[in-house]
Amino acid sequence: MKSTDLKATIGRIPAFTAAVHPVVANYAEMGKEVRKSWRQVDSLIPKGHPMRLQGDVAYVFSPQRIMGSDISSFEVKIGVQVESHATLAQPIELFQVPEREYVTTHFRGGWKELNTVYFDLMNWIKENGYELDRSDGVYWIETYPLTPANPFEIPHDQIETFNYDISMAVVKK
């Protein structure tokens, strides 16, 4: 896919609160580790929990400052949206997502496309007069539908088709 073929939109994502479990791993192990963390999140804040909002959606938050970097390992946060006043059990923590402008695209594809969609999105951002916000504390958001199949219950090496939204925080050049 070329960045000119990428369908993306610019818009504000309102602030929200997520209950998250952090994961630190290298790129090769991240998929497996995210699934372990998901089990923690889902067991402590299951669908139907009074503090959990949007029961059929999960998020992965990744620090944007690492985008394009050559690093050996990094931290992401996996979680679900919760009431802002939620009280949570350890090791789950509250994570505040501030309102800001994002470029968002829906990704549906296999491993081959997964290796290029982020580069295509970065090119789209540049070509459309924006730049990635690489400030400390800024995260890109991956939004995963948990139905009809929960992707975090499928072993990472067995996924054939990925299906989620990617939202990257941007600023106008």
Beta strands, then each sheet from edge to edge (+ up, - down):
strand 1: 8-13
strand 2: 16-25
strand 3: 57-63
strand 4: 74-82
strand 5: 93-97
strand 6: 100-109
strand 7: 130-132
strand 8: 139-145
strand 9: 162-172
sheet 1: 1+ 6- 9+ 7-
sheet 2: 1+ 6- 9+ 8- 3+ 4- 2+ 5-
end
